[in-house]
Amino acid sequence: MITATTMEMSGGSKHANFVIHNGSKMISVSVDNSGGRMHSMARADIRLLFTDPLEGGVEDVTSDVFGGREADIVRGDVENMDRAMKWLRMARWGFNTL
């Protein structure tokens, strides 16, 4: 399932977010126009999320899959989206097998 939200703020700033769901796994992609400085919404980042139905929370596993620190931004480019989609389709955890 794919869900989406959009927002338009003052000063020409636009933001959209879409989420691709596969069971308890989600890829969240945010795009914006850099606070109105760009003509199109071309700045994007990716977050990989795992929901825990028993605990009722959401865990951000982006840094586990892509490496780096938890707060690092993962750019929304073709290679990173490909890696995210492979993670989404994985039936087992083992992040280092991507």
C-alpha positions in Angstrom: 0.0 0.0 0.0 1.2 3.6 -0.7 -0.1 6.6 1.3 0.8 10.2 0.8 0.4 13.7 2.3 1.2 17.1 1.0 1.6 20.6 2.6 2.1 24.1 1.3 3.5 26.6 3.8 4.1 30.3 3.6 6.8 31.7 1.3 6.2 29.2 -1.4 7.5 26.3 0.7 6.1 22.9 -0.4 6.5 19.5 1.2 5.2 16.0 0.3 5.6 12.7 2.0 4.7 9.3 0.8 5.0 5.9 2.6 5.3 2.5 1.0 4.0 -0.2 3.3 4.9 -3.9 3.3 3.6 -5.6 6.4 5.4 -4.1 9.4 8.1 -2.4 7.2 7.7 1.1 5.7 9.8 3.3 3.4 9.1 7.0 4.1 10.2 9.4 1.4 10.0 13.2 1.9 10.4 15.7 -0.9 10.4 19.5 -0.7 11.4 22.6 -2.6 14.0 23.6 -0.1 11.9 26.2 1.6 10.7 27.7 -1.6 14.2 28.2 -3.1 13.7 25.6 -5.8 11.1 25.6 -8.6 10.2 22.0 -8.1 10.2 19.6 -5.2 13.5 18.0 -6.0 15.1 17.6 -2.6 14.3 14.2 -1.1 15.3 11.9 1.7 14.5 8.3 2.7 13.7 6.8 6.0 13.3 3.1 6.7 10.8 2.3 9.5 9.8 -0.9 11.2 6.6 -1.0 13.2 6.4 -3.3 16.2 2.8 -4.5 16.6 3.5 -5.9 20.1 5.1 -2.7 21.4 3.0 -0.4 19.4 5.9 1.8 18.3 7.9 2.7 15.3 11.7 2.0 15.0 13.8 3.9 12.5 16.3 1.4 11.1 17.7 3.7 8.3 21.2 3.8 9.8 21.2 -0.1 10.2 20.5 -0.5 6.5 22.5 2.3 5.0 25.2 2.7 7.7 26.1 5.9 9.3 24.6 7.7 12.3 21.0 7.7 13.2 20.5 11.4 12.3 22.3 11.1 8.9 20.1 12.0 5.9 19.8 9.4 3.2 19.4 11.2 -0.2 16.5 10.2 -2.3 18.4 9.0 -5.4 18.0 5.9 -7.6 20.6 3.8 -5.9 19.3 4.5 -2.4 15.7 3.9 -3.4 16.8 0.6 -5.0 18.5 -0.5 -1.7 15.4 0.6 0.3 13.1 -1.4 -2.0 15.3 -4.5 -1.6 15.1 -4.0 2.2 11.3 -3.7 2.0 11.0 -6.9 0.1 13.3 -8.9 2.4 11.6 -11.7 4.3 14.3 -11.8 6.9 16.3 -9.2 8.8 20.1 -9.5 8.3 20.8 -6.0 7.1 24.3 -6.8 5.9 23.0 -9.1 3.2 21.9 -6.2 0.9 
